[in-house]
Amino acid sequence: MSRKKNNAKRITTGGLRPLPGQKGPSTILLSPPKRFGIDISTFIDAVRAADNIDYYRRTRIFDLYEDITIDTHLTSVMSRRRDAVNAAEICFQRNGNPDEAVNEQLRSPWFDRLIGDIIEAKFYGFSLFQFYRDEHGWVNYDLIPRKHVDPVRRTIMRRQGEISGPSWDEFPNMLFVGQPRDLGLLMKAAPWVIYKRNDMADWAQFAEIFGMPIEDYTYDTGDEEARRRVIQDAQEAGALKKYIHARDVELQLIESGNKTGSSDLYDNLCERCNKELSKLFLGNTLTTEAQETGSEALGNVHKKEEDQILKADQKYVLNVLNYDMVDIFAAMGINTKGGEFTFPEPKYIDLTAKANILVQLSTNYRLPISDDYLYETFGIEKPQNYNQLKKQLEDDHLMQQLLSAPGMQFHEGEDDQGEDPDEPKPKKKPGEQPEDKDKGKKKGRTIKGILSGFFARAPRSRGAALEW
């Protein structure tokens, strides 16, 4: 397919006014989402409209999704699940060997965005992509706005809310990920966000009413001049709450019986909603927030559950890449025939655990380990005089083994060569001073001297040691 034909069939998005450089009208006319002012009844109506079999409408539920995703905790758990897959390296292998031509594409920015949008198909129910080559020849894609996609009839609507439109099969290089009638995980998360939002609004109002002091102004009944002065003084006093009343008017402020208990009630409801969101997206709660009853062992169990979800997401991505995107890669000029995309198993191990493993391999199994591997693994700089230091350590180690051997006696002479007991000693001349015993002795022992003192010298005057 030529690039000119490809560009002519691209799906473009925009408003009524064309964008700079846009030659024709947009394929999709965007409309702003309706945010805020939602409650449980809004959620129920949106789900019912989306679940209708023949006359379904998904515009309202996608507007609802746009609204609830501004929640900080929901955004955090969604990003954590999406980033966990993006952080893992994807490798393309052919016949067991990495293909650098394809892996170069996998390291590009468009591929990182693609992995995130594939994972978000689980959040929203589906994702629809159109791939193309940009003006510089790089691979790129557009994520089609979900409000303008009918996944059941496989059509694209020019305006949101329409019931018909052209089939996306008329456009080249289209990829659909997800299930046609799936409403995604955000449908299950919406009630908890709505409850928490209303709870936070009530909590803020509670703090505003009972968390600040109240100014009480009283004036004489019928004294208008005093009333005006009181009002003026109250306006200049500050932003605290004020109650202005006549002297013969009784004012009673009925406060909450247990302010601390009421505040804890709002806090517990907010915490409960956050926990449910964490369990929905991550399968646990201890990896997102610290708890008083949690322990390290329980946290490790929850971390394993989160790792299982990560493996399921990785398998989901691999199925899309290895099966659904085969024709897309071929159309983009990327040869993936005869190979497969994989997530290599991480080789990261804690350095303390790795050191213990190396010690066991060396002591229990006598497995030789390269010094260069140890320097590289533990990030230690290799000294310049490495060979000299290595030789010195080996000599010291051998000397310690000889010195610590039981029942071994060492005979030291004037030199470290030992003496022959059968060889006659030279006689001293008259007037000759006795020679200092330590004069010719070396300051330190050497391996040669120790070995010569350990092994007995063969007799020289009587020939062989054994007679046959």
Salt bridges, closest charged atoms under 4 A:
ASP63 OD1 - LYS147 NZ 2.96
GLU66 OE1 - ARG35 NH2 3.73
ASP67 OD1 - ARG197 NH1 3.07
ASP71 OD1 - LYS196 NZ 2.81
ASP99 OD2 - ARG94 NH1 2.06
GLU100 OE2 - ARG107 NH2 2.44
GLU120 OE2 - ARG82 NH1 2.95
GLU135 OE2 - HIS136 NE2 3.91
ASP142 OD2 - ARG10 NH2 2.90
ASP150 OD2 - ARG153 NH1 3.23
ASP169 OD1 - ARG154 NH2 2.92
ASP216 OD1 - HIS245 NE2 2.74
ASP220 OD1 - ARG247 NE 2.79
GLU224 OE1 - ARG227 NH1 3.98
GLU225 OE1 - ARG228 NH2 2.60
GLU225 OE2 - ARG229 NH1 3.90
GLU255 OE1 - LYS259 NZ 2.87
GLU271 OE2 - LYS275 NZ 3.64
GLU276 OE2 - ARG272 NH1 3.42
GLU276 OE2 - LYS279 NZ 3.16
GLU289 OE2 - HIS73 ND1 3.99
GLU306 OE2 - ARG80 NE 3.08
ASP307 OD1 - LYS303 NZ 2.75
ASP313 OD2 - ARG81 NE 2.80
ASP313 OD1 - LYS122 NZ 2.82
ASP371 OD2 - LYS390 NZ 3.09
ASP372 OD1 - LYS382 NZ 2.85
ASP395 OD2 - LYS391 NZ 2.98
GLU412 OE2 - ARG445 NH2 2.56
ASP422 OD2 - ARG462 NH2 3.26
GLU423 OE1 - ARG460 NH1 3.73
ASP438 OD1 - LYS441 NZ 3.61
